Amino acid sequence: LTEALVVSEKIKIKSHKGVYSVNFDNHLLDNAEKILVGESHFLIDANVARLYADKLRSVLAHKNTVVIEATEANKSIDRIIPIFERLVANNVRRDHTLIAIGGGIIQDITCFIASTLLRGLAWSFVPTTLLAQADSCIGSKSSINLGKTKNIIGTFNPPNEVFVCTVFLDTLENKDIFSGIGEILKVHAIDSATAFDRVAADYDHLQSDRSLLRGYILQALLIKQRFIEVDEFDRGVRNIFNYGHSFGHAIEAATDFAVPHGIAVSIGMDMANRIAALRGLVHEQHYLRMHPVLRKNYASFAKTPISLDDLLSALMKDKKNTSSRLVLIFPVGDNAAIQREEVSPDEIFRSQCHQFISEMNA
């Protein structure tokens, strides 16, 4: 990476509510009080609370702290109701701030509550996973599950502030690092083939070289910033950030969330590339160029059984679809540009999905 990618202290993101900042601070755990904003209510991942009980003791001792098990089941409309009730019991007011400490699940829960409780509250975010630090911490979205349908309810509500502390990554499991790298690969693929190839070349060093990884976190956010600032509400060009996600979300649903999100996205990108090549949307060389690093990133889940019927059923529920066609994101053309394409869910598409799953599990 060039010197331009050295992590700066702050990124400023423009949103419909004004400018919010992403602050890079690896000393945050030594001074957790700096995230306090007036009257605060903390929503914290239970695992983070256990791992950092000493460093976060002031937060955990706070009268308005709510500890949440960060499971996919808890990111659902019925499981969020008790959190609303707890906040109301804690006398939350419209001039208070919700502070999320955790990964994407805690982010989604907090953002959704901040969007709806008392018709809107300010909120801030301390992302503790690589996936959240490199991708979801900016962009304003909240996504909540309804039954088995993933991310079908949601809002657009940017945080007031984001604090990125990569020290939290030291306690992540390998699968969570791979999950975050999956999103980094996605964002760079959207930027350009050259950007993706650069990450692919550095892939084997990302886990051991924290400075290198921090540079890619920053670069991923800077790439995403370009898109969300012109299409915050996901009505146009930002759609391409769903690359790997329609297939990835369907894989998560078809495996009962046994595959972590960013790893499912890695599979989803590989699947999108393979099907694009089979459909003649892109030359096979682009699938072959990207396949080795994507496969490496999901290797430990490559044998996970995926029901074709469950996969297709989940794809049909995707909120981006039209009434009769699937709206999917594929690489297209000589430069493998990431683009939106509409696909009929016919037998040809079904057979292409089956071919990819068979090859993946082989």
Secondary structure by P-SEA (a helix, b strand, c coil): cccccccccbbbbbccccbbbbbbccccccccccccccbbbbbccaaaaaaaccccccccccccbbbbcccccccccccaaaaaaaaaaacccccbbbbbcccaaaaaaaaaaaaccccccccccccccccccccccccbbbbbbcccccccccbbbbbcbbbbbccccccccaaaaaaaaaaaaaaaaaacaaaaaaaaaacccccccaaaaaaaaaaaaaaaaaaaaaccccccccccccccaaaaaaaaaaacccccaaaaaaaaaaaaaaaaaaaccccaaaaaaaaaaaaaaacccccccccaaaaaaaaaacccccccbbbbbbbccccccbbbbbbbccaaaaaaaaaaaaaaac
